[in-house]
Amino acid sequence: MKVEILYVDECPNRREAGEHVLAALTSAGRVGADVDDRLPSTREEAAAVPFAGSPTILVDGVDAFPAERVTELACRVPDRVWTGGSADRRAAGRGVPPPPVSATS
């Protein structure tokens, strides 16, 4: 199994994504899995891989959280309205939207 984390330098979620990947691999008993950080530095490099914003986590070349590919060197944002709350920040670091909030809360 090969895992790649595609990122841009300015992305605040890169480090947390790496921590989550290592924790998931450890939990799955894949401690020796190959994990590489990869920095696309041009739009052309981003277009040449399945990049969906930073961080994009690829497992054997496939996006672990499938999303539309982009060539902009930008952060990955969940497909939902960003409210800036802590749940939003945690979810964005994982590349997935947080659970829905109850209308009564």
HELIX and SHEET records of a PDB file:
HELIX    1   1 ARG A   14  SER A   27  1                                  14    
HELIX    2   2 ARG A   43  ALA A   47  1                                   5    
HELIX    3   3 SER A   86  ARG A   94  1                                   9    
SHEET    1   A 4 ASP A  34  ARG A  38  0                                        
SHEET    2   A 4 LYS A   2  LEU A   6  1                                        
SHEET    3   A 4 THR A  56  VAL A  59 -1                                        
SHEET    4   A 4 VAL A  62  ASP A  63 -1                                        
END                                                                             
